[in-house]
Amino acid sequence: MAFIKKENVYKWEFDNIGGTSRVRICKGEDIRHLGELDPKMWTVLSCPVKGLEIDEKSLAYIDADADGKIRISDVLATARWICDALKNPDLILEGKDSIDIEMFADTDAGRKLYHSARQILVNLSKDGNTISIADTSDSAAIFAKTRFNGDGVITEASADDPDVKAAISSAVASFGGVADRSGAQGINADIINSFYAVLADYAAWVAAAPESPFGDKTDAVIEAYNALDAKVRDFFMRSRLAAFSPDSTSALDVQTSRIEAISADNLAVKADDIASYPIARVTCKAEIDLTKPLNPAWAERFALVRSAAIEGDTLTEADWNAIGDRFAAYTAWKSSKAGAAVEGLGLDTVKKLLAQDKKAALLDLVAQDSALSEEAANIDLVDKFLYVYRDFYRLLRNFVTLNDFYNKDKSVAAIFQSGRLIIDQRECRLCMRVADMAKHNASAVTSGMFLIYCDCTSRVSAEKLNIVAAVTVGDVGDLIVGKNAVYYDNAGAEWDAVITKVIENPISISQAFWSPYRRMSKTIENLISKNAADKDAKMMADANAKINAAPSVIPATPQDGKPAVAPPFDIAKFAGIFAAIGVAMGMIGAALSGLMESLKGFLWYQYILLFVGIMLCISGPAMVMAWLKLRRRNIAPLLNANGWAVNAASKISIPFGETLTDIARFPKLKIKDPYQKDMATWKKIVITITCLGVVIAALWIFGLLSFVGCPSPL
C-alpha cells in the first residue's frame, strides 16, 4: 500500500518536540491529509492494542486486521473513513463521546451513520439529534422493542401467531436457544430444522413401542431383573458345582464364619457384606426354592420380579432365562430411543406441534430478520464511529507525534504513562507497565535514565502488575531493591509496590558532583567494615585456638606457696616497633612540612582557587559524563521494549526531565525539635571562640598566616 504521493501538495506545520522536528496535527484537514505524510516523518510506526491508556474497544475498532497492533495503514484507513463521514473534520479534535447526527456528511459513510443513528434514537425513544456512546453500548435496549434486528435469531416477540409463539417457546425449552440482540433467548434456522426433525423422530419412536410385557410395572421389573441377573446365575453355577462335588456344598453355601465375623456389628450397615452371600441356600438342586427365605439383601427386588413374572414355588435357570426373553424386544426399543430433547414437552405437545407444522412460518421469520443484517451492522457501525470519534485524535497525538508526552500541562499524560509512583518523598510521573521483562532487560539501559522496576499488588484483588518508573530529580541513595512504595494507576486504584530492580544512570549534574565522594565514602566504609570483620574473625579464631589448646589440668601452685612472677618488660622486643612508628611519623611530618612550604607563598584567594581546583579535579569528570548522558536520555528504548516501533528519538532534556518527577517541598518554618537539648548562650560563645582559636593556631603553626606578618614559630 502506498502511504505517500510523490507530489506533496499539502502544507504541513512543524514543531520541535523532544529534540526532533515533528509534524503538528492541529486541525481536521491535517487528519484528512495524513495519507500524504511521509512515513519517515511519523514518530511511531506501530504500537500494541493492549496496555495503553485508551479504551481497548477504540483501539480494537482501529485495528482493522485484528493483529494486535495499530499500524500506519490502520491509522490512515480510520482517518479516511472518519473524515469522509463528517461535514467538519475539526470536530475530531474535540474528543467528545457524543455527536449531533446532523454533523454527518452527505456521503455513503455519512448517510449510513446518519440513518443508523436515527434508528437507534427511535428505538430508544429519545428526542433530539444527539447520540452518545452510552446510547450505542446498550444493544439490548436498542433492539428491545423491535421484531427484527438482523441477527438471524427470532424470539416470541418476532411472531404474531400464538401457535408460532408456542413453537418458539417449545424449541427454546428443548434446545436452550441462543441470545438475541435484544437480550432475550430465541432460535435460529439451525435450531428450527433440528427441532422439527427431533419432534418427528420422537413421535416415530413412540409409535413403534411394543407391548409392555409386565404392564405398568415393566420398567421396574426390568430394572430389578437386571440387578438380580448376575446373582441368580451365580446361584445356578454354585448348584451345578455342588452337584458335581457334593463335598464342596458347605464351602459353596453361605459360611457361618462369615456371618459370625459381622454378627457383633450393626447389621443394618452391613448390607454390602450380606449382599455378597449367595441369593439362596446352595444345594445339589439347580433350582431356587421360593418357599424358603432368600438373602435379605436381594429379597425385595426378587419379590417384585416374582410378583410379575414367576409362577410356582421353584425357579430354574430356564425359567429365569425365559423371563429375560419376554422383555428383550421392549429393551431393544427403549435403547433405540430418539428425540429425547423434546421428551420433556410431553407426547401430546409433540403431536400438536407436528400437526400444526409451523416450521415454514418460523423459517420465514428468520429470513425476514436476516434481511435486516446490513441495517443492524450499520447500527454497530455507529458504536464504532463514536468510540473512534472520541479517542482517535488522542491516538494521533501519541502516534504521529508525542505531543501529550511533552505537554507542559502536567494533567495531560501520554497513553503509555500508566500512573504515579510515590517513593522517597517524590512522585514519579513517568511510569509504564512492563509487559515483557526480558525485553526491558535487553534495552532499558540504553535509555540513559535512572529506572526502578517494581512489582505491584492490589489490596482488593489478586491482580498483579509490573511497572518501570523513571527518577529524574533528587538523590538516589535510598532507592534500593526491596524498598516499598505506593503506586496509583490512572483510574485512581492504589497498589503496593516494591522495587525489584534498579538501573543506575545520572539524575542531575548536582547529583553527579557529589557522586565521587559518595563512592569514596562507601569504599572507605566498606574497607573499614571489612577490616573490622577480619580482625573480629581473627580474634575469635585465636581465642578458640587458645581455648582448645589450654591444658586440661591447672598447673599446681609452687611448693613455697608464692605466685609465679611475671617476666620483666623487655624493651628490646619493642625497639623495632618504636623505630617504625618514628620513621612513619617523620615521613608524615616531612610531607606536611613540604606541603606547607609549597603553599607558604600563596595569597588568600589562591587557597580558594586551589580548593576549587581540587574539587573540580575530583567531581569534574563525573559531571561531564553526567551532562553527556543526560543529553542522551531517550524514552524510545522503553517503548520499544513494550512492543512499540518508535521511528524517531524522543529525548528527555534536563529541564523537561525535572518536570517528570516532583519532590516534596516543605515551607521554611522555625520548628523546634522536641528532642533537642538547649544549650546556654555563653556555652555556645565559648565553643565558637575555642574552635576559631584552634583553627588560627593551626594556621599559625603551619605558617599559613605568614602573609599577614605572623610567621610560624617552627
C-alpha positions as CSV (number, residue, x, y, z in Angstrom):
1,M,0.0,0.0,0.0
2,A,1.4,3.4,-0.9
3,F,1.5,5.8,2.1
4,I,2.6,9.0,0.2
5,K,2.0,10.7,-3.0
6,K,5.1,11.9,-4.9
7,E,3.6,15.4,-5.3
8,N,3.2,16.6,-1.7
9,V,0.7,19.4,-2.2
10,Y,-0.4,19.7,1.4
11,K,1.5,22.3,3.5
12,W,2.4,20.8,6.9
13,E,3.3,22.7,10.0
14,F,6.1,21.5,12.3
15,D,7.2,21.8,15.9
16,N,10.5,21.0,17.7
17,I,9.4,18.3,20.2
18,G,11.8,16.2,22.2
19,G,14.8,17.5,20.3
20,T,13.3,16.4,17.0
21,S,11.2,18.2,14.3
22,R,7.7,16.7,14.3
23,V,4.6,17.4,12.3
24,R,1.9,19.4,14.1
25,I,-1.6,17.9,13.9
26,C,-3.8,20.8,14.9
27,K,-6.8,20.8,12.6
28,G,-9.1,18.5,10.8
29,E,-7.5,19.0,7.4
30,D,-4.2,17.7,8.9
31,I,-6.1,14.4,9.7
32,R,-7.7,14.3,6.2
33,H,-4.3,14.6,4.5
34,L,-2.4,12.1,6.7
35,G,-2.1,9.9,3.7
36,E,0.3,12.5,2.2
37,L,2.6,12.5,5.1
38,D,5.9,10.6,4.5
39,P,6.0,7.6,6.9
40,K,9.6,8.6,7.7
41,M,8.1,11.7,9.5
42,W,5.9,9.7,11.8
43,T,7.2,9.3,15.3
44,V,5.7,5.9,15.7
45,L,5.2,3.1,13.1
46,S,3.2,0.7,15.3
47,C,2.0,0.3,18.8
48,P,0.2,-2.5,20.7
49,V,-3.5,-2.5,21.2
50,K,-3.3,-3.6,24.9
51,G,-1.7,-1.9,27.9
52,L,-2.4,1.7,26.8
53,E,-4.4,4.4,28.5
54,I,-7.0,4.4,25.7
55,D,-10.2,2.3,25.7
56,E,-9.2,-1.0,24.2
57,K,-12.5,-1.1,22.4
58,S,-11.5,2.0,20.5
59,L,-8.1,0.5,19.6
60,A,-9.8,-2.8,18.5
61,Y,-12.0,-0.8,16.1
62,I,-9.0,0.9,14.6
63,D,-7.0,-2.3,14.4
64,A,-8.8,-3.4,11.2
65,D,-6.9,-6.7,10.6
66,A,-7.1,-7.6,14.4
67,D,-3.4,-8.5,14.6
68,G,-3.0,-6.8,18.0
69,K,-1.0,-3.8,16.5
70,I,-2.0,-0.3,15.4
71,R,-0.1,0.4,12.3
72,I,0.2,3.4,9.9
73,S,-2.1,1.6,7.5
74,D,-4.8,1.2,10.2
75,V,-4.5,4.9,11.2
76,L,-4.8,6.0,7.6
77,A,-7.8,3.9,6.9
78,T,-9.5,5.2,10.0
79,A,-8.6,8.8,9.2
80,R,-10.1,8.5,5.7
81,W,-13.3,6.9,7.0
82,I,-14.0,9.3,9.8
83,C,-13.2,12.4,7.8
84,D,-15.4,11.2,5.0
85,A,-18.3,10.7,7.4
86,L,-18.1,14.2,8.9
87,K,-19.0,17.6,7.4
88,N,-16.3,19.2,9.5
89,P,-13.3,17.0,10.5
90,D,-12.3,19.7,13.1
91,L,-14.8,18.0,15.3
92,I,-12.4,15.1,15.8
93,L,-10.1,17.4,17.8
94,E,-12.8,17.9,20.4
95,G,-12.6,14.3,21.6
96,K,-16.3,14.1,22.6
97,D,-18.2,10.9,23.2
98,S,-21.4,12.2,21.5
99,I,-22.3,13.9,18.3
100,D,-25.2,15.7,16.6
101,I,-26.2,13.4,13.8
102,E,-26.8,16.4,11.6
103,M,-22.9,16.7,11.5
104,F,-22.7,13.5,9.4
105,A,-21.7,14.3,5.8
106,D,-23.8,13.6,2.7
107,T,-21.5,10.7,1.6
108,D,-22.0,7.0,1.6
109,A,-20.3,6.6,5.0
110,G,-22.1,9.7,6.4
111,R,-25.6,8.6,5.2
112,K,-25.2,5.1,6.6
113,L,-24.2,6.5,10.0
114,Y,-27.0,9.1,9.9
115,H,-29.8,6.6,9.2
116,S,-28.5,4.1,11.7
117,A,-28.1,6.7,14.4
118,R,-31.6,8.0,13.7
119,Q,-32.9,4.4,14.0
120,I,-31.1,4.0,17.3
121,L,-32.7,7.1,18.7
122,V,-36.1,6.0,17.6
123,N,-35.6,2.6,19.1
124,L,-34.6,4.2,22.4
125,S,-37.5,6.7,22.2
126,K,-35.0,9.6,22.6
127,D,-35.8,13.1,21.5
128,G,-33.3,15.3,19.8
129,N,-30.4,14.6,17.4
130,T,-27.5,13.8,19.8
131,I,-26.3,10.3,20.1
132,S,-23.6,9.1,22.6
133,I,-21.5,6.1,23.4
134,A,-23.9,5.4,26.3
135,D,-26.7,5.0,23.8
136,T,-24.9,2.6,21.5
137,S,-23.3,0.5,24.2
138,D,-26.7,-0.9,25.4
139,S,-27.6,-3.1,22.4
140,A,-30.3,-4.8,24.4
141,A,-32.1,-1.6,24.9
142,I,-31.7,-0.6,21.2
143,F,-33.4,-3.8,20.0
144,A,-35.7,-4.5,22.9
145,K,-38.8,-3.1,21.1
146,T,-38.0,-4.3,17.6
147,R,-39.4,-7.5,16.0
148,F,-36.3,-8.0,13.8
149,N,-32.8,-6.9,14.4
150,G,-30.7,-8.6,11.7
151,D,-29.0,-11.2,13.7
152,G,-30.9,-14.2,12.3
153,V,-32.4,-15.0,15.7
154,I,-36.2,-14.8,16.3
155,T,-37.9,-14.6,19.7
156,E,-41.6,-14.8,20.7
157,A,-41.7,-11.0,20.2
158,S,-40.9,-11.6,16.5
159,A,-44.2,-13.5,15.9
160,D,-47.9,-12.5,15.9
161,D,-49.4,-16.0,15.6
162,P,-49.9,-17.7,19.1
163,D,-49.1,-21.1,17.6
164,V,-45.8,-19.8,16.2
165,K,-45.0,-18.2,19.6
166,A,-45.7,-21.5,21.3
167,A,-43.4,-23.3,18.8
168,I,-40.6,-20.8,19.6
169,S,-41.1,-21.3,23.3
170,S,-41.1,-25.1,23.0
171,A,-37.9,-25.0,20.9
172,V,-36.1,-22.8,23.4
173,A,-37.3,-25.0,26.2
174,S,-35.9,-28.1,24.4
175,F,-32.6,-26.8,22.9
176,G,-31.8,-23.8,25.2
177,G,-31.9,-21.3,22.4
178,V,-29.4,-18.6,21.5
179,A,-29.2,-15.0,22.7
180,D,-30.9,-12.4,20.5
181,R,-29.6,-8.9,20.2
182,S,-32.5,-7.7,22.3
183,G,-31.2,-9.9,25.2
184,A,-34.0,-12.5,25.0
185,Q,-33.5,-16.1,24.2
186,G,-34.5,-17.1,20.7
187,I,-33.9,-19.6,17.9
188,N,-32.2,-19.6,14.5
189,A,-32.6,-21.6,11.3
190,D,-30.4,-24.4,12.6
191,I,-32.4,-24.9,15.8
192,I,-35.7,-24.8,13.9
193,N,-34.6,-27.6,11.5
194,S,-33.2,-29.7,14.3
195,F,-36.3,-29.1,16.5
196,Y,-38.8,-30.4,13.9
197,A,-36.5,-33.3,13.0
198,V,-36.3,-34.3,16.6
199,L,-40.1,-33.9,17.0
200,A,-40.7,-36.4,14.1
201,D,-38.1,-38.8,15.5
202,Y,-39.6,-38.8,18.9
203,A,-43.1,-39.3,17.6
204,A,-42.0,-42.2,15.3
205,W,-40.2,-43.9,18.2
206,V,-43.2,-43.7,20.5
207,A,-45.4,-45.1,17.7
208,A,-43.1,-48.1,17.3
209,A,-43.3,-49.0,21.0
210,P,-44.0,-52.8,21.6
211,E,-46.5,-54.1,24.2
212,S,-45.2,-53.7,27.7
213,P,-44.6,-57.3,29.0
214,F,-45.4,-56.6,32.6
215,G,-47.9,-53.7,32.3
216,D,-47.2,-50.6,34.3
217,K,-44.6,-52.5,36.3
218,T,-42.5,-53.2,33.2
219,D,-39.7,-50.7,33.8
220,A,-39.4,-51.5,37.5
221,V,-39.4,-55.3,36.9
222,I,-36.7,-55.0,34.2
223,E,-34.6,-52.9,36.4
224,A,-34.9,-55.4,39.3
225,Y,-34.3,-58.3,36.9
226,N,-31.1,-56.7,35.6
227,A,-29.9,-56.1,39.2
228,L,-30.6,-59.8,40.1
229,D,-29.3,-61.4,37.0
230,A,-25.7,-61.9,37.9
231,K,-26.6,-63.0,41.4
232,V,-29.1,-65.6,40.2
233,R,-26.7,-67.0,37.6
234,D,-24.1,-67.2,40.3
235,F,-26.5,-69.4,42.4
236,F,-27.2,-71.8,39.5
237,M,-23.4,-72.2,38.9
238,R,-22.9,-73.0,42.6
239,S,-25.7,-75.5,42.5
240,R,-24.2,-77.3,39.5
241,L,-20.8,-77.3,41.1
242,A,-22.3,-78.7,44.3
243,A,-23.9,-81.5,42.3
244,F,-20.6,-82.2,40.7
245,S,-18.8,-82.2,44.0
246,P,-21.2,-82.8,46.9
247,D,-18.4,-82.4,49.5
248,S,-17.9,-78.8,48.5
249,T,-21.5,-77.8,49.1
250,S,-20.8,-76.3,52.5
251,A,-18.0,-74.2,51.0
252,L,-20.2,-73.0,48.2
253,D,-23.1,-72.1,50.6
254,V,-23.1,-69.2,52.9
255,Q,-20.5,-69.9,55.6
256,T,-21.3,-69.5,59.2
257,S,-17.9,-68.0,59.9
258,R,-18.6,-65.0,57.6
259,I,-21.8,-64.3,59.5
260,E,-20.1,-64.6,62.8
261,A,-17.5,-62.1,61.7
262,I,-20.1,-59.4,61.4
263,S,-22.6,-60.5,64.0
264,A,-21.3,-58.2,66.7
265,D,-21.7,-55.2,64.5
266,N,-24.8,-53.2,63.5
267,L,-26.0,-55.4,60.6
268,A,-28.1,-52.5,59.2
269,V,-24.9,-51.0,57.8
270,K,-23.5,-54.3,56.6
271,A,-25.8,-54.6,53.6
272,D,-22.8,-54.9,51.2
273,D,-21.3,-57.8,53.1
274,I,-24.7,-59.6,53.3
275,A,-25.3,-58.9,49.6
276,S,-22.1,-60.9,48.8
277,Y,-23.6,-64.1,50.2
278,P,-25.4,-66.4,47.8
279,I,-29.0,-65.4,47.0
280,A,-30.3,-68.7,48.3
281,R,-29.0,-71.7,50.2
282,V,-26.9,-73.8,47.9
283,T,-28.0,-77.5,47.5
284,C,-27.3,-80.0,44.8
285,K,-30.5,-79.0,43.0
286,A,-30.2,-76.4,40.2
287,E,-33.3,-74.5,41.3
288,I,-34.4,-71.9,43.8
289,D,-37.0,-73.0,46.3
290,L,-39.3,-70.0,46.6
291,T,-41.0,-71.3,49.7
292,K,-37.8,-70.8,51.7
293,P,-36.2,-67.5,52.7
294,L,-33.9,-65.7,50.3
295,N,-30.8,-63.5,51.0
296,P,-32.4,-60.4,52.7
297,A,-30.2,-58.0,50.7
298,W,-32.0,-59.2,47.5
299,A,-35.4,-60.3,48.7
300,E,-37.3,-57.1,47.9
301,R,-36.2,-57.0,44.3
302,F,-36.7,-60.7,43.8
303,A,-40.3,-60.3,45.2
304,L,-41.0,-57.7,42.6
305,V,-39.9,-59.9,39.8
306,R,-41.8,-62.9,41.2
307,S,-45.0,-61.0,41.5
308,A,-44.9,-60.0,37.8
309,A,-43.2,-62.9,36.0
310,I,-42.8,-66.1,38.2
311,E,-45.4,-68.7,38.8
312,G,-45.0,-71.7,41.1
313,D,-42.7,-72.3,44.1
314,T,-39.5,-73.1,42.3
315,L,-37.3,-71.2,39.8
316,T,-35.0,-72.9,37.4
317,E,-32.3,-71.4,35.2
318,A,-34.5,-72.0,32.1
319,D,-37.4,-70.1,33.9
320,W,-35.1,-67.2,34.6
321,N,-33.9,-67.0,31.0
322,A,-37.5,-67.1,29.8
323,I,-38.3,-64.0,31.8
324,G,-35.4,-62.2,30.1
325,D,-36.7,-63.2,26.7
326,R,-40.1,-61.8,27.5
327,F,-38.8,-58.2,27.6
328,A,-35.9,-58.4,25.1
329,A,-37.9,-56.6,22.4
330,Y,-39.1,-54.0,24.8
331,T,-35.5,-53.4,26.0
332,A,-34.3,-53.1,22.4
333,W,-37.0,-50.5,21.7
334,K,-36.0,-48.5,24.8
335,S,-32.3,-48.5,23.9
336,S,-33.2,-47.1,20.4
337,K,-34.9,-44.1,21.9
338,A,-34.9,-41.0,19.7
339,G,-35.9,-37.4,20.3
340,A,-35.0,-37.3,24.0
341,A,-34.5,-33.5,23.7
342,V,-38.3,-33.0,23.3
343,E,-39.5,-35.7,25.6
344,G,-40.0,-33.1,28.3
345,L,-42.7,-31.4,26.3
346,G,-44.9,-34.4,26.6
347,L,-46.3,-36.6,23.8
348,D,-49.4,-34.6,23.4
349,T,-47.5,-31.4,22.8
350,V,-45.2,-33.1,20.4
351,K,-48.1,-34.4,18.3
352,K,-49.7,-31.0,18.4
353,L,-46.6,-29.2,17.2
354,L,-46.2,-31.7,14.4
355,A,-49.8,-31.4,13.4
356,Q,-49.6,-27.6,13.3
357,D,-46.3,-27.7,11.4
358,K,-45.1,-24.1,11.8
359,K,-41.7,-24.9,10.5
360,A,-42.1,-22.9,7.3
361,A,-43.5,-19.9,9.2
362,L,-40.6,-19.9,11.6
363,L,-38.0,-20.1,8.8
364,D,-39.8,-17.2,7.1
365,L,-39.5,-15.1,10.2
366,V,-35.7,-15.9,10.4
367,A,-35.4,-14.9,6.7
368,Q,-37.1,-11.6,7.4
369,D,-34.8,-10.9,10.4
370,S,-31.7,-11.8,8.4
371,A,-32.7,-9.5,5.6
372,L,-32.0,-6.6,8.1
373,S,-28.5,-7.7,8.9
374,E,-26.9,-4.8,7.0
375,E,-29.0,-2.3,8.8
376,A,-28.1,-3.9,12.1
377,A,-24.4,-3.9,11.2
378,N,-24.7,-0.2,10.4
379,I,-26.1,0.3,14.0
380,D,-22.9,-1.4,15.2
381,L,-21.1,1.0,12.9
382,V,-22.4,3.9,14.9
383,D,-20.9,2.4,18.0
384,K,-17.6,2.1,16.2
385,F,-17.7,5.6,15.0
386,L,-18.4,7.1,18.4
387,Y,-15.5,5.3,20.1
388,V,-13.1,6.3,17.3
389,Y,-14.5,9.8,17.2
390,R,-13.7,10.2,20.9
391,D,-10.2,8.6,21.0
392,F,-8.7,9.0,17.5
393,Y,-7.2,12.4,18.0
394,R,-5.6,11.4,21.2
395,L,-4.1,8.4,19.5
396,L,-2.7,10.7,16.8
397,R,-1.1,13.0,19.4
398,N,0.8,9.9,20.7
399,F,1.4,8.2,17.3
400,V,2.2,10.8,14.6
401,T,3.8,12.9,17.3
402,L,4.4,12.6,21.1
403,N,2.7,15.9,21.9
404,D,0.9,14.5,25.0
405,F,4.2,13.3,26.5
406,Y,5.9,16.7,26.0
407,N,2.9,18.7,27.0
408,K,3.7,21.4,29.7
409,D,0.4,20.7,31.3
410,K,1.0,18.1,34.0
411,S,-2.6,17.0,33.8
412,V,-2.0,15.7,30.3
413,A,-0.3,12.3,30.1
414,A,0.8,10.2,27.2
415,I,-1.1,7.0,26.5
416,F,1.9,4.9,27.7
417,Q,2.0,6.7,31.1
418,S,0.1,4.4,33.4
419,G,0.1,6.2,36.7
420,R,2.2,7.7,39.5
421,L,4.7,6.1,41.9
422,I,5.2,7.8,45.3
423,I,8.6,6.9,46.8
424,D,11.3,8.5,48.9
425,Q,9.4,11.9,49.2
426,R,8.9,12.2,45.4
427,E,6.3,11.5,42.8
428,C,7.5,9.8,39.6
429,R,5.0,10.6,36.8
430,L,6.8,8.7,34.0
431,C,5.6,5.2,34.9
432,M,4.9,2.5,32.3
433,R,3.5,-1.0,32.5
434,V,6.0,-3.8,31.8
435,A,4.7,-6.5,29.5
436,D,7.9,-8.4,28.9
437,M,10.7,-8.1,31.4
438,A,13.2,-9.9,29.2
439,K,12.9,-7.2,26.5
440,H,13.3,-4.4,29.1
441,N,16.5,-6.2,30.5
442,A,17.9,-6.0,27.0
443,S,17.2,-2.4,26.0
444,A,16.3,-0.3,29.1
445,V,19.9,0.5,29.9
446,T,20.3,2.4,26.6
447,S,17.5,4.8,27.7
448,G,20.1,6.7,29.8
449,M,17.6,7.2,32.6
450,F,17.7,6.1,36.2
451,L,15.0,3.5,36.3
452,I,13.4,1.5,39.1
453,Y,11.3,-1.6,38.3
454,C,8.5,-2.5,40.8
455,D,6.2,-5.4,41.4
456,C,2.7,-4.1,42.3
457,T,0.0,-6.0,44.1
458,S,-3.6,-4.9,44.8
459,R,-5.1,-4.9,48.2
460,V,-8.6,-5.6,46.9
461,S,-7.9,-8.2,44.2
462,A,-5.4,-10.9,43.3
463,E,-4.3,-8.9,40.3
464,K,-0.6,-8.1,39.9
465,L,1.4,-5.9,37.5
466,N,4.9,-4.8,36.8
467,I,5.9,-1.2,36.2
468,V,9.0,0.8,35.5
469,A,9.4,4.4,36.8
470,A,11.9,7.0,35.7
471,V,13.6,9.0,38.5
472,T,14.7,12.4,37.1
473,V,15.1,14.6,40.2
474,G,16.6,14.2,43.7
475,D,19.1,11.9,45.3
476,V,19.2,8.1,44.8
477,G,20.9,6.9,48.0
478,D,17.8,5.2,49.4
479,L,16.5,3.8,46.2
480,I,17.5,0.1,46.6
481,V,16.0,-3.2,45.8
482,G,13.4,-4.2,48.4
483,K,12.2,-0.7,49.2
484,N,8.5,-0.3,49.4
485,A,6.4,2.4,47.7
486,V,2.8,3.1,46.6
487,Y,1.6,3.2,43.0
488,Y,-1.6,4.9,41.8
489,D,-2.8,4.0,38.4
490,N,-4.7,6.4,36.2
491,A,-8.0,5.1,37.4
492,G,-7.1,6.1,41.0
493,A,-6.6,2.5,42.3
494,E,-3.9,2.1,44.9
495,W,-1.2,-0.6,44.6
496,D,1.5,-1.8,47.0
497,A,4.8,-1.6,45.1
498,V,8.3,-3.0,45.9
499,I,11.5,-2.3,44.0
500,T,12.8,-5.4,42.2
501,K,15.5,-3.9,40.0
502,V,17.4,-0.6,39.7
503,I,19.2,0.7,36.6
504,E,21.6,3.4,37.6
505,N,22.2,6.4,35.4
506,P,22.8,10.1,36.3
507,I,19.8,12.0,37.5
508,S,21.3,15.5,37.5
509,I,24.6,17.4,37.3
510,S,24.5,18.3,41.0
511,Q,23.9,14.7,41.9
512,A,26.9,13.7,39.7
513,F,29.0,16.4,41.5
514,W,28.7,14.5,44.8
515,S,28.8,11.0,43.4
516,P,32.6,10.6,43.6
517,Y,32.5,11.5,47.3
518,R,29.7,9.1,47.9
519,R,31.6,6.4,46.2
520,M,34.8,7.2,48.2
521,S,32.8,7.3,51.4
522,K,31.2,4.0,50.5
523,T,34.5,2.4,49.6
524,I,36.1,3.6,52.9
525,E,33.1,2.4,54.8
526,N,33.4,-1.0,53.1
527,L,37.1,-1.2,53.8
528,I,36.6,-0.3,57.5
529,S,33.8,-2.8,57.8
530,K,35.9,-5.5,56.1
531,N,38.9,-4.7,58.2
532,A,36.8,-4.8,61.4
533,A,35.2,-8.0,60.3
534,D,38.6,-9.6,59.5
535,K,40.0,-8.6,62.9
536,D,36.9,-9.8,64.7
537,A,37.2,-13.2,62.8
538,K,40.9,-13.4,63.6
539,M,40.4,-12.6,67.3
540,M,37.6,-15.2,67.5
541,A,39.8,-17.8,65.8
542,D,42.8,-17.0,68.1
543,A,40.5,-17.2,71.1
544,N,39.1,-20.6,70.0
545,A,42.6,-21.9,69.3
546,K,43.8,-20.9,72.8
547,I,40.7,-22.4,74.4
548,N,41.2,-25.6,72.5
549,A,45.0,-25.7,73.3
550,A,44.5,-24.9,77.0
551,P,45.8,-27.7,79.4
552,S,43.2,-29.9,80.9
553,V,44.9,-29.7,84.3
554,I,45.6,-26.4,86.0
555,P,49.3,-26.1,86.9
556,A,49.9,-26.7,90.6
557,T,50.9,-23.9,92.9
558,P,54.6,-23.7,93.7
559,Q,55.6,-25.6,96.8
560,D,56.7,-22.4,98.5
561,G,53.2,-21.0,98.1
562,K,54.3,-17.9,96.3
563,P,52.7,-16.9,93.0
564,A,54.7,-17.1,89.8
565,V,56.5,-13.9,89.0
566,A,55.8,-12.3,85.5
567,P,58.9,-11.9,83.4
568,P,60.4,-8.3,83.3
569,F,59.5,-5.9,80.5
570,D,62.0,-6.4,77.6
571,I,62.3,-3.1,75.8
572,A,64.4,-4.7,73.1
573,K,61.5,-6.5,71.8
574,F,59.6,-3.2,71.1
575,A,62.5,-1.3,69.8
576,G,61.7,-2.2,66.2
577,I,58.1,-1.2,66.7
578,F,59.0,2.2,68.1
579,A,61.5,2.8,65.4
580,A,58.9,2.0,62.7
581,I,56.4,4.4,64.3
582,G,59.1,7.1,64.5
583,V,60.0,6.7,60.8
584,A,56.4,6.8,59.8
585,M,55.7,10.0,61.8
586,G,58.8,11.5,60.4
587,M,57.8,10.8,56.8
588,I,54.3,12.2,57.5
589,G,55.8,15.3,59.1
590,A,58.2,15.8,56.3
591,A,55.4,15.5,53.7
592,L,53.2,18.0,55.6
593,S,56.2,20.3,56.0
594,G,56.9,20.2,52.3
595,L,53.3,20.8,51.5
596,M,53.1,23.8,53.9
597,E,56.3,25.1,52.5
598,S,55.0,25.0,48.9
599,L,51.8,26.7,50.0
600,K,53.5,29.3,52.1
601,G,53.7,31.8,49.3
602,F,50.1,31.6,48.3
603,L,47.8,34.6,48.6
604,W,44.5,34.1,50.4
605,Y,42.4,33.9,47.2
606,Q,44.8,31.3,45.8
607,Y,43.9,29.0,48.6
608,I,40.3,29.3,47.5
609,L,41.2,28.6,43.9
610,L,43.3,25.6,44.9
611,F,40.4,24.2,46.9
612,V,38.0,24.8,43.9
613,G,40.5,23.2,41.5
614,I,40.8,20.1,43.7
615,M,37.1,19.8,43.9
616,L,36.8,20.1,40.1
617,C,39.5,17.5,39.5
618,I,37.5,15.1,41.6
619,S,34.0,15.9,40.5
620,G,34.6,17.3,37.0
621,P,34.8,14.1,35.1
622,A,31.7,12.7,36.7
623,M,29.8,16.0,36.0
624,V,30.9,16.0,32.3
625,M,29.9,12.3,31.9
626,A,26.6,13.1,33.6
627,W,26.0,16.0,31.3
628,L,26.6,13.9,28.2
629,K,24.4,11.1,29.4
630,L,21.6,13.5,30.5
631,R,21.5,14.9,27.0
632,R,21.1,11.4,25.5
633,R,18.2,10.3,27.7
634,N,15.6,8.7,25.5
635,I,12.1,7.3,26.0
636,A,12.3,5.2,22.8
637,P,14.1,2.1,24.3
638,L,11.4,1.7,26.9
639,L,8.6,2.0,24.3
640,N,10.4,-0.5,22.0
641,A,10.6,-2.9,24.9
642,N,6.8,-2.6,25.3
643,G,6.2,-3.5,21.7
644,W,6.2,-0.1,20.1
645,A,8.0,0.6,16.8
646,V,9.4,4.1,17.5
647,N,10.6,5.9,14.4
648,A,12.3,8.9,16.0
649,A,14.4,9.6,19.0
650,S,12.4,11.1,21.8
651,K,14.9,12.7,24.2
652,I,14.3,13.9,27.7
653,S,16.2,17.1,28.2
654,I,17.4,18.3,31.6
655,P,14.6,20.9,32.0
656,F,12.0,18.5,30.8
657,G,13.2,15.7,33.0
658,E,12.8,17.9,36.0
659,T,9.0,18.1,35.3
660,L,8.6,14.3,35.3
661,T,9.4,13.9,39.0
662,D,8.0,16.1,41.8
663,I,9.9,16.4,45.1
664,A,8.2,17.2,48.4
665,R,8.9,20.9,49.2
666,F,8.3,21.9,52.8
667,P,7.8,25.5,53.8
668,K,10.6,27.2,55.7
669,L,9.5,27.2,59.3
670,K,11.3,27.5,62.6
671,I,10.1,24.4,64.3
672,K,11.8,23.3,67.5
673,D,12.9,19.6,67.7
674,P,11.3,18.2,70.8
675,Y,14.3,16.0,71.5
676,Q,16.9,18.8,71.0
677,K,18.7,19.9,74.2
678,D,19.0,23.6,74.7
679,M,22.5,25.0,75.3
680,A,23.2,28.2,77.2
681,T,24.3,31.1,75.1
682,W,27.6,31.6,76.9
683,K,28.5,27.9,76.2
684,K,27.9,28.4,72.5
685,I,30.1,31.5,72.6
686,V,32.9,29.7,74.4
687,I,32.8,26.8,72.0
688,T,32.8,29.1,69.0
689,I,35.8,31.1,70.3
690,T,37.7,27.9,71.2
691,C,37.2,26.4,67.7
692,L,38.3,29.6,66.0
693,G,41.3,29.7,68.3
694,V,42.3,26.2,67.4
695,V,41.9,26.9,63.6
696,I,44.0,30.1,63.8
697,A,46.7,28.4,66.0
698,A,46.9,25.6,63.4
699,L,47.3,28.0,60.6
700,W,49.9,30.0,62.5
701,I,51.9,26.9,63.4
702,F,52.0,25.6,59.8
703,G,53.0,29.1,58.5
704,L,49.8,29.8,56.7
705,L,49.5,33.2,58.3
706,S,52.9,34.5,57.2
707,F,51.2,36.6,54.5
708,V,49.7,38.8,57.3
709,G,53.0,39.1,59.2
710,C,52.6,36.1,61.5
711,P,55.4,33.6,60.7
712,S,55.3,30.1,62.0
713,P,57.1,29.5,65.4
714,L,58.6,26.4,63.9
